[in-house]
Amino acid sequence: MDRCRHITVERRGEVFCVRLRRPRLNEPDMYQFADEVIELVSRDGCRRLALSLGPEPLDCMYSVFLAKLITIQRKLREYDGEMVLCEVPSMVMPIFEATKLDTQFHFVPDFAAATSRWAHGPAESLR
């Protein structure tokens, strides 16, 4: 996992806790970010992914980034996996609401909440 340029990864049991290395990504970086996360799924066996969007507000919350989040979520579902978004800054949440993506993703406060909720049962407990 040291091979990742755009993300840091910490394993907490079976949960892969992923954080962006920096809050500003240009469009090519967004594609590489998504590729790095998808590699965790397809090569490293990630089935439970907690992706932090904070604590700093991201400068890249626009359509390409949102599309990459959807792509990552679909890839996880192909492997019967699931993703939660955590540490979503309050100024970013309206973007998910305006695009109706707040109904497509699960949100938890932080990595501890993600690992705790998954520890208490199947992924359905997040719904």
Secondary structure, DSSP 8 states (H G I E B T S, - for coil): -TT-SSEEEEEETTEEEEEESSS---HHHHHHHHHHHHHHHHTT---EEEEE--SS--S--SHHHHHHHHHHHHHHHHTT-EEEEES--TTTHHHHHHTTGGGTSEEESSHHHHHHHHHTS-GGGG-
